[in-house]
Amino acid sequence: MRMQLDKVYAVSRRYVPSIPEKSDHMLTVTTERLAGNVYVRCEEFEIFSGLPDDTALVSSNFAVWFALPIAMRLGRNIHIAGTVSPTAARNAERLSHLWETWKPELFTSISVTADTMAETPASRTEKRLMAFSGGLDSTIALHDFHARTGLRPDLITVHGMDYKRDDQIRFEKLLKKTEAFRSGVSDSQIISRSNASSVMRRFEIKPDIGFGFQLAGTLFLHENFYSRAMIAADFADFYECLIGPYGTTSAAVALFKSENFGIDLLSLERTKAEKAAVALQDERILRSISFCKNYDTRPDNCGMCSKCVRTKALFYAISGDIPDIFLKRAFDPSDLRGIDLSRSYERVFAQDNLRIARLNGRADEFAFLKEGLAEKTKPSRLRIALYKFGVFLRGRSLT
C-alpha cells in the first residue's frame, strides 16, 4: 500500500509546478540551420522550427522568444550566441517581469544578452505575415483585415501546435478545409513544422501560455521579408482583464517587437459572439472554420465537445438555428447547464452568450446562465462530473 501511495505521489508531483529560484547559471543559446529547419539549442532543450532554405536570417531575435519562457521557468538569464536587437532584448526582459508578476509560482524575471547587440534592418517590402490556425478567431481576423484594408497577407500555420507533428493526414485535411476561404483573402501559405509546443510542455508551460512565445519565435524567423506580423486576438480587449494572463494578451503581444518588426493583434474589438455572427453571414467562413477539441474528428467539428457546444450556443442565440457544420447538429440551450461558471473563461462566454441572446430576443432560453452567474458558490463536483459524463456518452455515439 505504501508503495502504491508513493507512486501516486510521484505522478502527481509532475503536474505541480515548483516555484522557480533565480540561478546564476546562464543559458547560452545557439542557433543552427539544417535541412529546412532552424534549431534553437542550449544544455536544457532543443527546439526546431521549419524555415525554407532560401529565407535569409538577419538576426537571432527569434531565438529570444523561443527560449524566453523556458529560461523564465528555470530562473536563468539568457545569452544568445548571435546578433539580437537591443529593443527586442529590452522587451524580452520587460516581458519576463510581467510574467513574474502574473505567475510568480511559475516564472522568474531574467536578463537577455547576446554576442552582438544591433538593430535589425527594416524589411524592404510592405508585405504582412499572419499566423493562421483555421479556428474562428484567426478566420474572422483574416476576414476583417482583408475587408478593412483590401490587402492579402501571406499566412503561416504551425504544424505541431493544434495538430501532432506526425499527423500529416489530419493536418492536410485542415489545409484542404480552409483552402477555399484562404484563397479569396490571402496569398502564400507557409507551413512551419515545429516541436516548440511539446518542448515547453516538458517544462510545465501549458499551451495557453507557451503558444504566444512559439508564434512570436516563428513569425520573427521571417522578419527580413515582412513589414509586420499579425495574430488573431482570442478575446475582446475589455474581456482580457476578466480572463487573466495568457500567451497572446495585449500587454504581452505589444512586447514581441524589435525596432523594425513587431506583431499586431487583430479583431480586438470583437467578442466570440460577434465573430460567430460574422461567420453566419458567409458560407465560405462556415465551411472553413475548425474549432473542435475532439482530436479524433478534427478538422471536422464533432458538435459534442465543450468548444463545439459553446459555439453552437452562440449560433443559436444569434439565429435560432445551428448551421450544418457539425457532425452532431442537434442543440438545446440546456446543453450548457453543466458548465463551471466559477471559471473565468466560462463566465466570459456566458456573459457574451447572454448579451447576444438579448439582442436577438432569445434571452429567456438562456435565463439559467444569468442565474448561474449570480450564484455565490461553485457548482458541485458531482454536477460537473455528471455533465462531463453525459458529454462523453453522447460523444460515444459518433463512432
C-alpha positions in Angstrom: 0.0 0.0 0.0 2.8 2.4 0.9 4.5 1.7 -2.5 1.2 2.5 -4.3 0.8 5.8 -2.5 4.4 6.7 -3.3 3.7 6.1 -7.0 0.6 8.2 -6.9 2.5 11.0 -5.2 5.3 10.8 -7.7 2.9 11.0 -10.6 1.0 13.9 -9.1 4.2 15.9 -8.5 4.8 16.0 -12.2 1.8 18.3 -12.6 2.5 20.7 -9.7 4.9 23.4 -10.8 7.7 24.2 -8.4 8.4 27.8 -7.6 11.5 28.8 -9.7 14.6 30.1 -8.0 16.9 32.6 -9.6 20.1 30.9 -10.8 23.5 32.4 -11.6 24.0 29.7 -14.2 23.3 31.4 -17.6 21.7 29.7 -20.5 23.8 30.1 -23.6 21.5 29.7 -26.6 22.9 28.8 -30.1 21.1 28.6 -33.4 21.8 26.5 -36.5 20.2 25.9 -39.9 20.0 22.4 -41.1 17.9 20.7 -43.8 15.0 23.1 -43.9 14.9 23.7 -40.1 16.3 26.3 -37.7 17.4 24.8 -34.4 17.5 26.8 -31.1 19.6 24.9 -28.6 21.1 25.0 -25.2 22.0 22.5 -22.5 18.4 22.3 -21.4 16.4 22.0 -24.7 16.5 21.8 -28.4 13.7 23.5 -30.4 13.3 23.3 -34.1 11.1 25.2 -36.5 10.7 24.8 -40.2 12.2 27.5 -42.5 12.8 27.3 -46.2 16.4 27.3 -47.1 16.0 30.4 -49.3 14.7 32.5 -46.5 17.5 34.7 -45.2 18.0 35.3 -41.4 19.2 38.8 -40.4 19.2 38.3 -36.7 18.7 35.8 -33.8 15.7 37.7 -32.4 13.6 34.6 -32.9 15.7 32.6 -30.5 15.0 35.1 -27.7 11.2 34.4 -27.9 11.6 30.6 -28.2 14.0 30.4 -25.3 12.4 33.1 -23.0 9.6 31.1 -21.3 11.9 28.1 -20.5 14.6 30.5 -19.2 11.9 32.2 -17.0 10.7 28.8 -15.8 14.3 27.8 -14.8 15.1 31.3 -13.4 18.2 31.5 -15.7 19.4 34.5 -17.7 19.8 34.1 -21.5 22.9 34.7 -23.6 22.2 34.4 -27.4 25.2 33.4 -29.4 24.4 35.7 -32.3 23.0 39.1 -33.1 20.0 40.4 -31.2 18.2 43.7 -31.4 18.6 45.7 -28.2 15.0 46.7 -28.5 14.0 43.0 -28.6 16.2 42.2 -25.6 14.8 45.0 -23.5 11.2 44.0 -24.4 12.0 40.4 -23.5 13.3 41.4 -20.1 10.2 43.6 -19.6 8.0 40.6 -20.7 9.7 38.4 -18.1 8.9 41.0 -15.4 5.3 40.9 -16.5 5.1 37.1 -16.3 6.8 37.0 -12.9 4.1 39.5 -11.7 1.3 37.4 -13.3 2.6 33.9 -12.5 5.2 34.1 -9.7 4.7 30.5 -8.9 5.8 29.6 -12.5 8.2 32.3 -13.7 11.1 34.4 -12.6 12.3 37.6 -14.4 15.6 37.3 -16.3 18.0 39.3 -18.4 19.0 38.9 -22.0 22.4 39.4 -23.6 23.9 38.5 -26.9 27.3 38.3 -28.7 26.3 41.4 -30.7 23.6 43.9 -30.0 22.4 45.7 -33.2 19.1 46.8 -34.6 17.9 44.6 -37.5 17.3 46.4 -40.8 13.7 47.2 -41.8 12.1 45.0 -44.4 12.2 46.3 -48.0 8.6 45.2 -48.6 5.3 46.2 -47.1 4.0 42.7 -47.1 2.3 41.3 -44.0 2.5 37.8 -42.5 -0.3 36.4 -40.4 -0.5 33.3 -38.1 -3.5 31.3 -39.2 -4.9 28.2 -37.4 -8.2 27.8 -39.2 -10.2 28.5 -36.0 -12.9 31.0 -35.5 -10.6 33.7 -34.2 -8.0 33.6 -36.9 -10.6 33.1 -39.7 -12.6 36.2 -38.7 -9.4 38.2 -38.0 -8.2 37.5 -41.6 -11.7 38.3 -43.0 -11.8 41.6 -41.1 -8.3 42.6 -42.1 -8.9 41.9 -45.8 -12.3 43.7 -45.7 -10.8 46.7 -44.0 -7.6 47.1 -46.0 -8.0 45.2 -49.2 -4.6 43.6 -48.5 -3.9 39.9 -49.0 -1.3 38.8 -46.4 0.8 35.7 -46.5 -0.3 33.1 -43.9 1.8 30.8 -41.7 0.4 27.7 -40.0 2.4 25.9 -37.4 2.2 22.1 -37.6 2.9 20.9 -34.1 0.5 23.1 -32.1 -3.1 22.1 -32.7 -2.1 19.0 -34.7 0.6 16.4 -33.8 3.8 16.7 -35.8 3.5 13.1 -37.1 -0.2 13.5 -38.0 0.1 14.6 -41.7 -3.3 13.2 -42.6 -5.4 15.4 -40.3 -3.2 18.4 -41.0 -3.6 18.1 -44.7 -7.4 17.8 -44.2 -7.3 21.1 -42.3 -5.4 22.8 -45.2 -8.0 21.4 -47.7 -10.9 22.5 -45.5 -9.6 26.1 -45.3 -8.4 26.4 -48.9 -11.5 28.0 -50.4 -11.7 30.7 -47.8 -7.9 31.4 -47.7 -7.6 31.7 -51.5 -10.0 34.6 -51.5 -8.4 36.8 -48.9 -4.7 35.8 -48.7 -1.6 35.0 -50.9 1.0 32.4 -50.0 0.6 29.7 -47.3 3.7 28.8 -45.3 3.8 25.7 -43.2 6.2 25.6 -40.3 6.6 22.2 -38.6 7.9 22.7 -35.0 8.4 20.9 -31.7 8.3 24.1 -29.6 5.0 23.3 -28.0 5.9 19.9 -26.8 9.3 21.1 -25.5 7.6 23.9 -23.5 5.1 21.4 -22.0 8.1 19.4 -20.6 8.9 22.5 -18.5 5.2 22.7 -17.3 4.5 25.6 -19.6 1.0 24.9 -20.8 -0.1 25.8 -24.4 -2.4 28.7 -23.3 0.9 30.5 -22.2 3.5 28.9 -24.4 1.7 29.4 -27.7 2.3 33.2 -27.7 6.1 32.7 -27.4 6.0 30.0 -30.1 4.1 32.2 -32.5 6.5 35.1 -31.8 9.5 33.0 -32.5 8.0 31.6 -35.6 7.0 35.0 -37.0 10.4 36.6 -36.2 12.1 33.9 -38.3 10.6 35.9 -41.3 11.3 39.4 -40.1 13.7 40.0 -43.1 10.8 39.8 -45.6 7.7 41.2 -43.9 7.0 44.7 -42.6 4.7 43.4 -39.8 3.3 40.2 -38.4 -0.3 39.6 -37.2 -2.1 37.2 -35.0 -5.8 37.0 -34.0 -7.0 38.2 -30.6 -8.5 35.4 -28.6 -10.8 37.8 -26.6 -12.2 41.3 -27.0 -9.9 43.8 -25.2 -12.4 44.5 -22.5 -12.7 40.8 -21.6 -8.9 40.3 -21.1 -9.0 41.7 -17.6 -11.6 39.0 -16.7 -9.7 36.1 -18.3 -6.3 36.8 -16.7 -2.9 36.4 -18.3 -2.4 34.1 -21.3 0.1 33.9 -24.2 -1.3 36.5 -26.5 -2.9 39.0 -24.2 -2.5 42.6 -25.5 0.2 43.5 -22.9 2.3 40.5 -23.9 2.0 40.9 -27.7 2.9 44.6 -27.5 6.4 43.5 -26.3 7.1 41.0 -29.1 8.9 43.6 -31.2 12.2 44.9 -32.3 13.0 48.3 -33.7 11.6 47.5 -37.1 9.4 44.4 -36.7 6.5 43.6 -34.4 3.2 41.8 -34.1 -0.3 43.3 -34.3 -3.4 41.8 -32.6 -6.4 41.7 -35.0 -10.1 41.9 -34.2 -9.6 43.0 -30.6 -12.9 44.8 -30.7 -14.9 41.7 -31.4 -16.3 39.2 -28.9 -16.7 35.5 -29.7 -20.4 36.1 -30.3 -19.7 38.9 -32.7 -17.3 36.7 -34.6 -19.9 33.9 -34.8 -22.4 36.5 -36.2 -19.9 37.3 -39.0 -19.4 33.7 -39.7 -23.1 33.1 -40.2 -23.2 35.7 -42.9 -20.5 34.0 -45.1 -20.9 30.4 -46.2 -17.1 30.2 -47.1 -16.3 31.0 -43.5 -18.7 28.5 -42.1 -17.3 25.7 -44.3 -13.7 26.7 -43.4 -13.7 27.1 -39.6 -12.4 24.3 -37.4 -12.6 24.7 -33.6 -13.3 21.2 -32.2 -11.5 19.8 -29.1 -12.1 16.2 -30.1 -8.9 15.2 -31.8 -10.4 12.1 -33.4 -12.8 14.2 -35.5 -10.6 17.2 -36.4 -10.7 19.2 -38.5 -14.4 18.4 -38.6 -16.4 19.8 -35.7 -17.9 16.9 -33.6 -20.7 19.0 -32.1 -20.3 17.4 -28.7 -17.1 18.7 -27.1 -17.2 21.8 -24.9 -15.9 24.2 -27.7 -18.5 22.9 -30.2 -21.3 23.2 -27.7 -20.3 26.7 -26.8 -20.1 27.7 -30.5 -23.5 26.1 -31.2 -24.9 28.1 -28.3 -23.7 31.3 -29.9 -25.1 30.4 -33.3 -28.4 29.5 -31.7 -28.5 32.7 -29.7 -28.0 34.7 -32.9 -30.2 32.9 -35.4 -32.3 30.3 -33.5 -30.7 27.7 -35.7 -27.5 25.6 -36.0 -25.5 25.7 -39.3 -24.8 22.3 -40.9 -21.1 22.3 -40.0 -21.2 19.8 -37.1 -21.2 16.0 -37.1 -23.9 16.2 -34.4 -26.0 19.2 -35.2 -28.7 19.0 -32.5 -28.7 21.6 -29.8 -30.8 22.7 -26.9 -29.8 25.6 -24.5 -30.0 23.1 -21.6 -26.8 21.6 -23.0 -25.0 24.4 -21.3 -26.3 23.7 -17.8 -23.2 21.8 -16.7 -20.6 24.4 -17.4 -18.5 25.5 -14.5 -19.2 29.2 -14.1 -16.6 29.6 -11.4 -14.0 29.5 -14.2 -13.3 32.9 -15.7 -13.4 31.7 -19.3 -16.8 30.1 -18.8 -18.2 33.3 -17.1 -17.0 35.4 -20.1 -18.6 33.0 -22.5 -21.9 33.0 -20.5 -22.0 36.9 -20.4 -21.2 37.1 -24.2 -23.9 34.5 -24.9 -26.5 36.3 -22.8 -25.7 39.6 -24.5 -26.1 38.3 -28.0 -29.3 36.3 -27.0 -30.9 39.5 -25.6 -30.1 41.4 -28.8 -31.9 38.7 -30.8 -34.9 38.1 -28.4 -33.8 34.8 -27.0 -32.7 35.7 -23.5 -35.4 33.7 -21.9 -34.0 30.4 -23.3 -30.6 31.1 -21.6 -32.0 32.5 -18.3 -30.3 29.8 -16.3 -26.9 31.3 -17.3 -27.9 34.6 -15.7 -28.9 32.7 -12.6 -25.6 30.8 -12.6 -23.6 34.0 -12.9 -25.3 35.4 -9.8 -24.6 32.3 -7.7 -22.1 32.7 -4.9 -20.9 29.1 -4.8 -19.2 26.9 -7.3 -21.2 24.0 -8.9 -20.6 20.8 -7.1 -18.0 18.3 -8.4 -20.8 15.8 -8.8 -22.8 18.2 -11.0 -19.7 18.9 -13.2 -18.8 15.2 -13.3 -22.3 14.2 -14.4 -22.3 16.9 -17.1 -18.9 15.7 -18.5 -20.1 12.1 -18.3 -23.2 13.0 -20.3 -21.0 14.7 -22.9 -18.8 11.6 -23.0 -21.7 9.3 -23.6 -23.2 11.5 -26.3 -19.7 11.6 -27.9 -19.5 7.8 -28.0 -22.4 7.8 -30.4 -20.2 9.5 -33.0 -18.3 6.2 -33.5 
